[in-house]
Amino acid sequence: MGTSGKEIVIAFVERIDALLKGGTADVWDLLSTDAILQVNGTTPLSGLYRGKLEIVDIFARSVTRLVSSGSVSVIDTIGQGEQVGVLLMIRAITRRGRVYNAKGDPAGGFVHMLAGKISEFRLFPDTTQVETEIYGRRFAPNSAPSNTQTRAQ
């Protein structure tokens, strides 16, 4: 494995992919002990996970309770040195048989490296898909005001 930020991010994603497919991989050795994972949005999985133990014990275990299999791959990376932007393809099958990201929409991420390890990973998943497919919630789009509401203003 190389030591550039991009190579480390790609290796991290490949190892997560192996785990999602039922394999074994030492994913967590690529994270610094005090790494931060920030999952964007307002879903139950969203939030700030501080430290490798919290990322593994809370976030990763929550995902494995919800998802039976999946895949993640790098579409593209951009960056230099310790800062890497990554475009990801994330797909999963939930334990209830629902498909996360059937359309294949990409997710984004920003990764900061420190001393050859991932110190911060900001993930921007499709939060509507997380809510509807992973948690089985219904999505109600915003609706335009009715004519009576418009006239009353």
Backbone as a printed PyTorch tensor [residue, N CA C, xyz], in Angstrom:
tensor([[[  0.8530,  -1.1830,   0.0000],
         [  0.0000,   0.0000,   0.0000],
         [  0.8840,   1.2260,   0.0000]],

        [[  0.4940,   2.2540,  -0.7700],
         [  1.2160,   3.5090,  -0.7990],
         [  0.9540,   4.3340,   0.4420]],

        [[  1.5820,   5.4760,   0.4820],
         [  1.4390,   6.3080,   1.6680],
         [  0.8260,   7.6670,   1.3800]],

        [[  0.4150,   7.9440,   0.1510],
         [ -0.2370,   9.2210,  -0.1170],
         [ -1.6300,   9.2070,   0.5140]],

        [[ -2.1520,  10.3990,   0.7520],
         [ -3.4940,  10.4970,   1.3210],
         [ -4.5310,   9.7800,   0.4790]],

        [[ -4.4550,   9.9590,  -0.8340],
         [ -5.4100,   9.2990,  -1.7310],
         [ -5.3020,   7.7840,  -1.6240]],

        [[ -4.0870,   7.2650,  -1.5810],
         [ -3.8970,   5.8060,  -1.5000],
         [ -4.4350,   5.2510,  -0.1810]],

        [[ -4.2630,   5.9800,   0.8880],
         [ -4.7760,   5.5250,   2.1890],
         [ -6.3040,   5.5270,   2.1940]],

        [[ -6.9040,   6.5730,   1.6240],
         [ -8.3660,   6.6390,   1.5460],
         [ -8.9070,   5.4920,   0.6950]],

        [[ -8.2890,   5.2390,  -0.4320],
         [ -8.7200,   4.1400,  -1.3040],
         [ -8.5930,   2.8000,  -0.5720]],

        [[ -7.4920,   2.5870,   0.1320],
         [ -7.3130,   1.3370,   0.8920],
         [ -8.3730,   1.2080,   1.9800]],

        [[ -8.6970,   2.3020,   2.6570],
         [ -9.7250,   2.3020,   3.7060],
         [-11.0730,   1.8800,   3.1210]],

        [[-11.4480,   2.4840,   1.9940],
         [-12.7240,   2.1660,   1.3460],
         [-12.7340,   0.7160,   0.8620]],

        [[-11.6450,   0.2410,   0.3000],
         [-11.5760,  -1.1520,  -0.1580],
         [-11.7360,  -2.1300,   1.0000]],

        [[-11.1740,  -1.8010,   2.1500],
         [-11.3030,  -2.6710,   3.3230],
         [-12.7250,  -2.6580,   3.8710]],

        [[-13.3720,  -1.5100,   3.8610],
         [-14.7760,  -1.4520,   4.2850],
         [-15.6300,  -2.2830,   3.3320]],

        [[-15.3500,  -2.1700,   2.0430],
         [-16.0750,  -2.9610,   1.0480],
         [-15.9350,  -4.4560,   1.3390]],

        [[-14.7320,  -4.8880,   1.6610],
         [-14.5090,  -6.3060,   1.9830],
         [-15.3470,  -6.7270,   3.1850]],

        [[-15.4210,  -5.8670,   4.2080],
         [-16.2430,  -6.1890,   5.3910],
         [-17.7190,  -6.2710,   5.0300]],

        [[-18.1930,  -5.3230,   4.2310],
         [-19.6040,  -5.3160,   3.8370],
         [-19.9810,  -6.5550,   3.0300]],

        [[-19.0030,  -7.1350,   2.3550],
         [-19.2520,  -8.3360,   1.5590],
         [-19.0130,  -9.6130,   2.3510]],

        [[-18.8300,  -9.4700,   3.6640],
         [-18.6820, -10.6460,   4.5180],
         [-17.2600, -11.1010,   4.7310]],

        [[-16.3060, -10.3890,   4.1980],
         [-14.9040, -10.7620,   4.3480],
         [-14.3070, -10.2190,   5.6350]],

        [[-13.0280, -10.3830,   5.7510],
         [-12.3140,  -9.8430,   6.9000],
         [-11.2560,  -8.8880,   6.3920]],

        [[-11.1230,  -7.7900,   7.0840],
         [-10.1090,  -6.8020,   6.7280],
         [ -9.8500,  -5.9430,   7.9460]],

        [[ -8.6160,  -5.5560,   8.1340],
         [ -8.2670,  -4.6920,   9.2570],
         [ -8.4480,  -3.2440,   8.8280]],

        [[ -9.6920,  -2.7920,   8.9000],
         [-10.0490,  -1.4420,   8.4820],
         [ -9.5140,  -0.4110,   9.4580]],

        [[ -9.6630,  -0.7020,  10.7160],
         [ -9.5040,   0.3210,  11.7400],
         [ -8.0570,   0.7260,  11.9900]],

        [[ -7.0950,  -0.0430,  11.5200],
         [ -5.7030,   0.3680,  11.7130],
         [ -5.3330,   1.5700,  10.8430]],

        [[ -6.1950,   1.9330,   9.8870],
         [ -5.9450,   3.1110,   9.0640],
         [ -6.4790,   4.3940,   9.7080]],

        [[ -7.1740,   4.2560,  10.8390],
         [ -7.6820,   5.4180,  11.5820],
         [ -6.7330,   5.7610,  12.7160]],

        [[ -6.5530,   7.0500,  12.9710],
         [ -5.8050,   7.4540,  14.1530],
         [ -6.6520,   7.1360,  15.3850]],

        [[ -6.0120,   6.9990,  16.5180],
         [ -6.7220,   6.6610,  17.7600],
         [ -7.8060,   7.6740,  18.0860]],

        [[ -7.5360,   8.9380,  17.8180],
         [ -8.5060,   9.9910,  18.1310],
         [ -9.2440,  10.4900,  16.8890]],

        [[ -9.4100,   9.6230,  15.9070],
         [-10.0970,   9.9850,  14.6560],
         [-11.5170,  10.4680,  14.9360]],

        [[-12.0160,  11.2780,  14.0220],
         [-13.3860,  11.7830,  14.0960],
         [-14.1110,  11.3650,  12.8280]],

        [[-15.3070,  10.8100,  12.9880],
         [-16.1960,  10.5370,  11.8670],
         [-17.4100,  11.4280,  12.0340]],

        [[-17.6940,  12.2240,  11.0280],
         [-18.8890,  13.0640,  11.0460],
         [-19.7840,  12.6210,   9.9060]],

        [[-20.9770,  12.1330,  10.2370],
         [-21.9480,  11.7130,   9.2300],
         [-22.9750,  12.8350,   9.1200]],

        [[-23.0190,  13.4750,   7.9710],
         [-23.8870,  14.6170,   7.7460],
         [-25.3590,  14.2120,   7.7660]],

        [[-26.2050,  15.1170,   8.1930],
         [-27.6430,  14.9090,   8.1330],
         [-28.2930,  14.8780,   9.4860]],

        [[-29.5670,  14.4580,   9.4880],
         [-30.3590,  14.3900,  10.7140],
         [-30.9420,  12.9930,  10.9290]],

        [[-30.3420,  11.9890,  10.3290],
         [-30.8080,  10.6150,  10.4790],
         [-30.3000,  10.0490,  11.8060]],

        [[-30.8170,   8.9080,  12.2260],
         [-30.2910,   8.2910,  13.4490],
         [-28.7950,   7.9520,  13.3650]],

        [[-28.2630,   7.7500,  12.1720],
         [-26.8290,   7.4710,  12.0130],
         [-25.9880,   8.7400,  11.9540]],

        [[-26.6250,   9.8800,  11.7200],
         [-25.9030,  11.1410,  11.5930],
         [-25.3150,  11.5530,  12.9300]],

        [[-24.2310,  12.2880,  12.8540],
         [-23.6450,  12.8250,  14.0660],
         [-22.1440,  12.7690,  14.0450]],

        [[-21.5790,  13.0670,  15.1870],
         [-20.1410,  13.1240,  15.3570],
         [-19.7040,  11.9590,  16.2330]],

        [[-18.8100,  11.1450,  15.7040],
         [-18.2680,   9.9990,  16.4310],
         [-16.8030,  10.3140,  16.7140]],

        [[-16.4480,  10.3930,  17.9870],
         [-15.1020,  10.8140,  18.3840],
         [-14.2830,   9.6320,  18.8730]],

        [[-13.1730,   9.3990,  18.2100],
         [-12.2640,   8.3320,  18.6100],
         [-12.5640,   7.0280,  17.9030]],

        [[-11.5150,   6.2620,  17.6880],
         [-11.6320,   4.9860,  16.9910],
         [-12.6200,   4.0490,  17.6840]],

        [[-12.5770,   4.0090,  19.0100],
         [-13.4800,   3.1020,  19.7340],
         [-14.9420,   3.4670,  19.5150]],

        [[-15.2670,   4.7540,  19.5350],
         [-16.6520,   5.1780,  19.3120],
         [-17.0920,   4.9050,  17.8780]],

        [[-16.1850,   5.1100,  16.9370],
         [-16.5000,   4.8400,  15.5280],
         [-16.8110,   3.3480,  15.3430]],

        [[-16.0010,   2.5000,  15.9440],
         [-16.1920,   1.0500,  15.8120],
         [-17.3730,   0.5690,  16.6510]],

        [[-17.3980,   0.9360,  17.9240],
         [-18.3940,   0.3920,  18.8470],
         [-19.7980,   0.9430,  18.6400]],

        [[-19.9190,   2.1740,  18.1800],
         [-21.2570,   2.7490,  18.0200],
         [-21.6660,   2.7980,  16.5460]],

        [[-20.8990,   3.5150,  15.7200],
         [-21.2980,   3.6730,  14.3180],
         [-21.2660,   2.3540,  13.5520]],

        [[-20.1170,   1.6930,  13.5460],
         [-19.9810,   0.4630,  12.7450],
         [-20.9480,  -0.6290,  13.2220]],

        [[-21.1050,  -0.7670,  14.5210],
         [-22.0450,  -1.7890,  15.0260],
         [-23.4850,  -1.4410,  14.6880]],

        [[-23.8220,  -0.1530,  14.6930],
         [-25.1750,   0.2630,  14.3000],
         [-25.4350,  -0.1000,  12.8430]],

        [[-24.4590,   0.1430,  11.9910],
         [-24.6110,  -0.1870,  10.5720],
         [-24.7830,  -1.6900,  10.3960]],

        [[-23.9880,  -2.4970,  11.0980],
         [-24.1050,  -3.9530,  10.9240],
         [-25.4280,  -4.4920,  11.4500]],

        [[-26.0520,  -3.7990,  12.3780],
         [-27.3830,  -4.2160,  12.8430],
         [-28.4630,  -3.9320,  11.8010]],

        [[-28.2150,  -2.9480,  10.9500],
         [-29.2100,  -2.5140,   9.9700],
         [-29.0030,  -3.1160,   8.5830]],

        [[-27.7670,  -3.4070,   8.2270],
         [-27.4110,  -3.8050,   6.8650],
         [-26.9060,  -5.2420,   6.8570]],

        [[-27.4340,  -6.0360,   5.9230],
         [-26.9740,  -7.4270,   5.8340],
         [-25.7910,  -7.5790,   4.8800]],

        [[-25.7460,  -6.7400,   3.8400],
         [-24.6120,  -6.7660,   2.9130],
         [-24.5650,  -5.4350,   2.1810]],

        [[-23.4570,  -5.2110,   1.5200],
         [-23.3520,  -3.9640,   0.7830],
         [-22.0510,  -3.8630,   0.0400]],

        [[-21.8510,  -2.7060,  -0.5500],
         [-20.5990,  -2.4290,  -1.2400],
         [-20.3270,  -0.9400,  -1.1850]],

        [[-19.0610,  -0.6160,  -1.2230],
         [-18.6370,   0.7770,  -1.3030],
         [-17.3840,   0.8190,  -2.1660]],

        [[-17.3360,   1.7990,  -3.0540],
         [-16.1690,   1.9380,  -3.9110],
         [-15.8830,   3.4150,  -4.1530]],

        [[-14.6590,   3.6740,  -4.5210],
         [-14.2360,   5.0350,  -4.8320],
         [-14.5050,   5.2980,  -6.3080]],

        [[-15.2470,   6.3510,  -6.5770],
         [-15.4760,   6.7920,  -7.9550],
         [-14.3260,   7.7040,  -8.3770]],

        [[-13.9700,   8.6240,  -7.4760],
         [-12.8930,   9.5520,  -7.7870],
         [-12.3820,  10.1910,  -6.5050]],

        [[-11.1760,  10.6840,  -6.5630],
         [-10.6030,  11.4310,  -5.4500],
         [ -9.9990,  12.7130,  -5.9980]],

        [[ -9.9260,  13.6970,  -5.1410],
         [ -9.2520,  14.9390,  -5.4730],
         [ -8.5810,  15.4330,  -4.2030]],

        [[ -7.4320,  15.9710,  -4.3420],
         [ -6.7550,  16.4980,  -3.1770],
         [ -5.2650,  16.3660,  -3.3030]],

        [[ -4.6340,  16.8310,  -2.2700],
         [ -3.1940,  16.8130,  -2.2580],
         [ -2.7350,  16.7000,  -0.8150]],

        [[ -1.7250,  15.9080,  -0.5970],
         [ -1.1690,  15.8000,   0.7460],
         [ -2.1480,  15.1990,   1.7310]],

        [[ -2.4290,  15.9470,   2.7920],
         [ -3.2390,  15.4240,   3.9020],
         [ -4.7390,  15.6470,   3.7490]],

        [[ -5.1860,  16.3000,   2.6820],
         [ -6.6120,  16.5460,   2.4870],
         [ -7.0760,  15.8990,   1.1930]],

        [[ -8.1080,  15.0750,   1.3160],
         [ -8.6100,  14.3200,   0.1720],
         [-10.1380,  14.4130,   0.1280]],

        [[-10.6450,  14.7930,  -1.0310],
         [-12.0780,  14.7060,  -1.2850],
         [-12.3260,  13.3990,  -2.0100]],

        [[-13.4150,  12.7350,  -1.6630],
         [-13.6790,  11.4290,  -2.2730],
         [-15.1450,  11.3360,  -2.6860]],

        [[-15.3680,  10.8310,  -3.8810],
         [-16.7020,  10.5550,  -4.3910],
         [-16.8910,   9.0500,  -4.3000]],

        [[-17.9490,   8.6360,  -3.6220],
         [-18.1520,   7.2220,  -3.3030],
         [-19.4300,   6.6730,  -3.9190]],

        [[-19.4080,   5.3930,  -4.2210],
         [-20.6240,   4.6590,  -4.5680],
         [-20.9050,   3.7230,  -3.3990]],

        [[-22.0050,   3.9710,  -2.7110],
         [-22.3820,   3.1550,  -1.5530],
         [-23.7190,   2.4960,  -1.8600]],

        [[-23.7650,   1.1860,  -1.7130],
         [-25.0140,   0.4310,  -1.8860],
         [-25.1200,  -0.5750,  -0.7640]],

        [[-26.3500,  -0.9090,  -0.3890],
         [-26.5280,  -1.8810,   0.6950],
         [-27.8890,  -2.5490,   0.5850]],

        [[-27.9660,  -3.7260,   1.1870],
         [-29.2300,  -4.4400,   1.3780],
         [-29.4690,  -4.4640,   2.8810]],

        [[-30.6360,  -3.9740,   3.2840],
         [-30.9330,  -3.9430,   4.7170],
         [-31.3480,  -5.3320,   5.1960]],

        [[-31.3980,  -5.5000,   6.4840],
         [-31.8240,  -6.7760,   7.0640],
         [-33.2850,  -7.0780,   6.7530]],

        [[-34.0510,  -6.0490,   6.3490],
         [-35.4540,  -6.2510,   5.9480],
         [-35.5980,  -6.4260,   4.4410]],

        [[-34.4410,  -6.4910,   3.7250],
         [-34.4720,  -6.7340,   2.2870],
         [-34.6450,  -5.4900,   1.4300]],

        [[-34.5700,  -4.3180,   2.0030],
         [-34.6850,  -3.0780,   1.2360],
         [-33.3250,  -2.7110,   0.6460]],

        [[-33.3480,  -2.0240,  -0.4980],
         [-32.1220,  -1.6510,  -1.1860],
         [-31.8120,  -0.1760,  -0.9320]],

        [[-30.6250,   0.0630,  -0.3980],
         [-30.1440,   1.4340,  -0.2340],
         [-29.3910,   1.8310,  -1.4910]],

        [[-29.8200,   2.9150,  -2.0940],
         [-29.1760,   3.5020,  -3.2650],
         [-29.2790,   2.6310,  -4.5160]],

        [[-30.4720,   2.1870,  -4.8090],
         [-30.6960,   1.3720,  -6.0100],
         [-30.3750,   2.1460,  -7.2900]],

        [[-30.5540,   3.4480,  -7.2730],
         [-30.2860,   4.2660,  -8.4620],
         [-28.7940,   4.5160,  -8.6810]],

        [[-27.9870,   4.2800,  -7.6820],
         [-26.5530,   4.4710,  -7.8220],
         [-26.0910,   5.9080,  -7.7420]],

        [[-26.7600,   6.6980,  -6.9090],
         [-26.3310,   8.0830,  -6.7120],
         [-25.0760,   8.1210,  -5.8450]],

        [[-24.1080,   8.9630,  -6.1960],
         [-22.8650,   9.0040,  -5.4180],
         [-23.0310,   9.7320,  -4.0860]],

        [[-22.1500,   9.4010,  -3.1600],
         [-22.0360,  10.0960,  -1.8750],
         [-20.6800,  10.7990,  -1.8740]],

        [[-20.5360,  11.7590,  -1.0020],
         [-19.2830,  12.4850,  -0.9480],
         [-18.6120,  12.3410,   0.3980]],

        [[-17.3380,  12.6420,   0.4150],
         [-16.6060,  12.6140,   1.6620],
         [-15.4120,  13.5380,   1.6220]],

        [[-15.0320,  14.0050,   2.7770],
         [-13.8200,  14.7880,   2.9340],
         [-12.9900,  14.1140,   4.0030]],

        [[-11.7190,  13.8720,   3.7020],
         [-10.8470,  13.1470,   4.6220],
         [ -9.6110,  13.9950,   4.9220]],

        [[ -9.2780,  14.0610,   6.1940],
         [ -8.0440,  14.7270,   6.6110],
         [ -7.1290,  13.6680,   7.2120]],

        [[ -5.8870,  13.6970,   6.7700],
         [ -4.8860,  12.7380,   7.2300],
         [ -3.9470,  13.4150,   8.2210]],

        [[ -3.4020,  12.6300,   9.1060],
         [ -2.3840,  13.1190,  10.0270],
         [ -1.4290,  11.9710,  10.3140]],

        [[ -0.1610,  12.1650,  10.0190],
         [  0.8750,  11.1520,  10.2480],
         [  0.5420,   9.8160,   9.5710]],

        [[  0.0000,   9.8940,   8.3510],
         [ -0.2740,   8.6860,   7.5890],
         [ -1.5070,   7.9120,   7.9950]],

        [[ -2.3540,   8.5220,   8.8390],
         [ -3.6050,   7.8720,   9.2670],
         [ -4.7630,   8.8410,   9.0410]],

        [[ -5.9590,   8.2880,   8.9460],
         [ -7.1520,   9.1180,   8.7890],
         [ -7.4840,   9.7160,  10.1560]],

        [[ -7.4800,  11.0560,  10.2150],
         [ -7.7970,  11.7170,  11.4840],
         [ -9.2220,  12.2760,  11.4880]],

        [[ -9.7610,  12.5140,  10.3040],
         [-11.1340,  13.0130,  10.2110],
         [-11.7520,  12.5520,   8.9030]],

        [[-12.9870,  12.0710,   8.9890],
         [-13.7250,  11.6520,   7.7960],
         [-15.1190,  12.2500,   7.9120]],

        [[-15.4440,  13.1500,   6.9900],
         [-16.7910,  13.7270,   6.9220],
         [-17.5160,  13.0360,   5.7760]],

        [[-18.6220,  12.3950,   6.0830],
         [-19.3720,  11.6240,   5.0920],
         [-20.6930,  12.3180,   4.8040]],

        [[-21.0260,  12.4200,   3.5310],
         [-22.2540,  13.0750,   3.0860],
         [-23.1060,  12.0660,   2.3040]],

        [[-23.8340,  11.1940,   3.0140],
         [-24.6780,  10.2040,   2.3290],
         [-25.9980,  10.8290,   1.8880]],

        [[-26.7600,  10.0940,   1.0990],
         [-28.1080,  10.5110,   0.7180],
         [-29.0120,  10.2640,   1.9270]],

        [[-29.3210,  11.3210,   2.6520],
         [-30.0550,  11.1590,   3.9140],
         [-31.4940,  10.7210,   3.7000]],

        [[-32.0910,  11.0760,   2.5670],
         [-33.4420,  10.5930,   2.2880],
         [-33.4250,   9.0790,   2.1360]],

        [[-32.4190,   8.5470,   1.4400],
         [-32.2750,   7.0980,   1.2820],
         [-32.0160,   6.4230,   2.6300]],

        [[-31.2020,   7.0380,   3.4750],
         [-30.9450,   6.4630,   4.7980],
         [-32.2670,   6.3400,   5.5540]],

        [[-33.0530,   7.4130,   5.5620],
         [-34.3270,   7.4030,   6.2920],
         [-35.3360,   6.4140,   5.7020]],

        [[-35.4980,   6.4250,   4.3590],
         [-36.5590,   5.6240,   3.7540],
         [-36.1780,   4.1640,   3.5640]],

        [[-34.9670,   3.9020,   3.1110],
         [-34.5980,   2.5190,   2.8150],
         [-33.9890,   1.7920,   4.0160]],

        [[-33.1160,   2.4510,   4.7350],
         [-32.4870,   1.7730,   5.8660],
         [-33.4140,   1.7320,   7.0750]],

        [[-34.0970,   2.8540,   7.3500],
         [-34.9840,   2.8940,   8.5200],
         [-36.4510,   2.6590,   8.1810]],

        [[-36.7950,   2.5850,   6.8890],
         [-38.1600,   2.2700,   6.4860],
         [-39.1610,   3.3710,   6.7490]],

        [[-38.7010,   4.5930,   6.8560],
         [-39.6090,   5.7180,   7.0940],
         [-40.1670,   6.2210,   5.7790]],

        [[-41.2880,   6.9010,   5.8600],
         [-41.9090,   7.4400,   4.6580],
         [-41.4070,   8.8500,   4.4190]],

        [[-41.2600,   9.2030,   3.1670],
         [-40.8080,  10.5370,   2.7850],
         [-41.9910,  11.3320,   2.2780]],

        [[-42.2020,  12.4980,   2.8640],
         [-43.2710,  13.3920,   2.4280],
         [-42.6270,  14.6900,   1.9460]],

        [[-42.5690,  14.8860,   0.6300],
         [-41.9330,  16.1010,   0.1210],
         [-42.7240,  17.3440,   0.5240]],

        [[-42.0310,  18.4720,   0.5650],
         [-42.7080,  19.7340,   0.8460],
         [-43.7350,  19.9790,  -0.2270]],

        [[-44.8650,  20.5570,   0.1550],
         [-45.8950,  20.8390,  -0.8380],
         [-46.0640,  22.3470,  -0.9620]],

        [[-46.4910,  22.7620,  -2.1290],
         [-46.7350,  24.1780,  -2.3780],
         [-47.9800,  24.5960,  -1.6120]],

        [[-48.0460,  25.8540,  -1.2060],
         [-49.2440,  26.3070,  -0.4970],
         [-50.4660,  26.2380,  -1.4090]],

        [[-51.6090,  25.9610,  -0.8190],
         [-52.8340,  25.8980,  -1.6170],
         [-53.2510,  27.3050,  -2.0040]],

        [[-54.2010,  27.4080,  -2.9230],
         [-54.6830,  28.7260,  -3.3800],
         [-55.2820,  29.5360,  -2.2500]],

        [[-55.9530,  28.8900,  -1.3130],
         [-56.5710,  29.6300,  -0.1920],
         [-55.4960,  30.2130,   0.7120]],

        [[-54.4010,  29.5070,   0.8980],
         [-53.3160,  30.0470,   1.7140],
         [-52.6520,  31.2210,   1.0100]],

        [[-52.5160,  31.1410,  -0.2940],
         [-51.8760,  32.2010,  -1.0510],
         [-52.7070,  33.4760,  -1.0170]],

        [[-54.0490,  33.3540,  -1.1620],
         [-54.9250,  34.5130,  -1.1560],
         [-55.0030,  35.1650,   0.2030]],

        [[-54.8960,  34.3630,   1.2470],
         [-55.0210,  34.9120,   2.6030],
         [-53.8170,  35.7820,   2.9630]],

        [[-52.7250,  35.6140,   2.2990],
         [-51.5330,  36.4150,   2.5940],
         [-51.6470,  37.7070,   1.9170]]])
